Amino acid sequence: MKQQTIQRVEKKYVLSTAVYETIFTQIAPYLMKDIYPTSHIYNLYLDGDDYHMITTSMQKPLYKEKLRLRSYAPMSLKDNGMVFLEIKKKYRQTVCKRRLELPLQEAMYMLARHDRKDSQIARELCYALAFHAALPKVYIAYDRCSYVGKQEPGLRITFDKHIRGRMHKLNLQDEEGTFPLFEKDQVLMEIKACGSYPFWLVEALSKLQIYPTSFSKVANIVMKEAKQKGGKQTCLQAF
């Protein structure tokens, strides 16, 4: 079992395909591919039956947290591949992510029993899982391209495409029944930095008038599903 803590400032930008292509052309000379330049990401977001964490996120508070199970390949319990069980805490723009890498069956055992105590992160995750009575509620997958700054190792820029989700068949298999997050061809850019942005990045964002937005994949998937099912109902009433 591996554990990891990541802390940085994260900002999100929803781009049209045309704007994405333009800004990437401008900033590409300053970037190099990440150690995993392309990836397919599969998530199960965890919450209680009251959807407390998800609905809190929709209210855009100063502080919020999320629990999720993440894999980089579609899998079933029989596969028992390696996954990441994560707690992600965000205050304003600063994100702290703590996670364990472990086999899927061990992660599911933690979801059911909340009694793993062999590390500080395991204890923290078990407490959060028990406190929220958290179980899989939303599946989200997407395709990601990742880059880091050539001169700024603490700068990471990712581009997510083909974002899709569902609120049934809550497993890590990329099955039918998902629906797209965006109505039109768009890309989600995330800039993750340990300090201030370099000048070349500020200049490109300013020139193209690209501004950060408060955006949550899971909240938007839930709202879209609720709208399809319940019209003007709230996301909780729709289920």
N, C-alpha and C positions, 0 to 999 in steps of 0.2 A: 504494500500500500504506500503510495506516494502522497505527499501533501504539499500545498503551495498557497502562498499569499501574494496577491497582486494589488497594488494601490496606485491610482493615477487619476487624472482628470479626463473625462470622456465627454465628447460632444457629438451630436448626430446631425446629419444634413440629408434631407430628402431631395434627390436630384432627378431631373429628367435625363433621359439617355443622352441627349445632345449636350447638356451642361456637363454631365459626367465625362463624356469624351473630350470636351474642351479643357476642363480642369486637369484631367489626367495627363493630357498632352503637355500642359504647362509645368506640372510638378514632377513628371516622370524622371527628368534628369537628376533630381535630388533624392530619388528613392532607389532602393534595391529590394529584391524579393525577400520576403520573410523566410525563415527556415522551413515553414510549410506554406508555400506561396498560394496554393489553391486547396480548398477543402470543401467537403460537403458536411454540413452540420445538422444534427438531429437532436432536438430538445424535447423533454417533457417538463413543463412548468408545474410546480407542485403548490397546492394550496388546500385550505380546509373547505368544508362544504359551504361555508359562508362566503367564500371567495374574498376573504379580508385583504390579503396582500394585493390581489389584482385590482379590486375596487379602490383601495388606497392609492395605488399607482395612478389610476385614472384621475384622481383628484389633484395630481401634481404637487404633492407635499414637499417640504424641504428635505425630509428624510423618508426613505422607503427601502424595503428589502424584498428580495426574491429568492426562492429556492428552486433549483432545477437539476435535472439529470441530463447529461449531455454525452453524446457519442459522435464519433467521426466516421461511422459506417452504420448502415441499417442493420439491426440485429434483433433476434428474438431471445427469450430466456434460455432456450436450448443452446444458443451460440455462446452465451456467457462471456462475451468479449469485455474489454476494458472500457470503462466509462468514467465520467467525472461527476461526482455529486458536489454541488456548489451552493454556497450562500453568497449572495451579492448584495452589499449594502451601499446605498448612495445618499450622500448629504450634499445638497446643491449639485455641483458638477463633479465632485470627488467620489470615486468609486473604489471600494475595497472588496476584493473577491477572494474568498477562501474556499479551497476545494480539496477533495480527496480523489485520487485515481485508484480505482479498485474494480474487481470483476462485477458484472451486472448483478449476479445473484447475491453477492454480498451487499451491494447497494440496495437491492429490494428488501433484503433482510433488515437493513437499518431503517427503511421506511416503515416496516411492520413492527419492529421491536424497540427502536430508539435506545439501544443499550450498549453501543460500542464506545469504549472509553480508553482506547490505546493511544490517543493523541489529543491535543488540545482542540484541533479542528474537528475531530470526530465527536468530541463531547459537545462542542458548539453546534454542530449540525444536528446531533441527536436532540439537543434541547429545543432547537428551532422547529424540528419536525414534530416533536411531541407537543410543543406549545400551540402550533397552528393546526395540529391533527392533519398534517399535510399529506396528500396523495396526488397522483397525476391528474391534472385537470385540462391541460392544453398541450397539444403537440404543435411544434413549429420547426420547420426545416428551411434551409436556404443554402445557396452556393456562395462561397466567400473567396475573394482574392485579397491577399495580405502583403503589405509592404512596410518597410522600416526606413527611417532616414539614413542616408549614407554617412552623414556627419553627426547625426542626432540619434544615438542608439535607444534613447528613451521615447522616441516618437514612433508611433505605429498608426498606419492608416489602412482601414479595411473597406472593401466594397461588397455589399451583400445584394445578390440578385436572386430572382425566382423564389421570393419569400412566400411560404405557403403554410397553412395550418389546418387544424381540425380540433373538434372537442369530443370526438368519439374515437374508437379504436386507439386507446391511449397506450401505445407501445412505441418502440423505437424503429419500427419498420415503415418504410416510405410507401405506404399502400395508397390505393385509390380513396377518394373521399376528401382529400385536402382541397382547399380553395385558395386562390391567390390573395395576398394582402393588398396589393396595389391594383387599382382598376385599370391603369395604363402602364406603359413600360417605364418603370422608374428604378432607381438604384439608391440604396441607403449607404451613405458614407459615414464612417465613424472615425473620428480623430482622437487618439489616445496618447496623452502626453504626460510626462513627469514634471514638466516645467512650462515655460511660455513657448508659444509657437515661433519657429524660425521666420526670418523676414520673408524668404521666398514663398512660404505658405500663406502668411498674412497678405502679401501682395496679390497672390493668385485669388484668394477668397474675396478680397476687396474689389479687385478688378471685375470679377464676375458677379459681384453683389450676392454672394452666397452666405447665408446666415444660419446659425444653429437653430434647431427646433427641439422642443420637448416631445420626445417620441418613444413609445414603448411598443415593441412588436406584439407582446402578449396582450396588452390592453386593447390594441387595435384589432387583433384577431377576435377577441371576445366581443367587442362592440360590433364588429361586422357580422359575426354569427348571431348575436342578439337581434340585430336589425333585420336579418333575413328571417329569423324565426318569430320575432315578436313585434315588429313594427316600431312603435314608440315605447315599448316596454323597456325596463332596465335590463341589464345583462343578467341579473339574478332572476328576475321574473320570467325571463325567456326560457329558463331551463326548468 
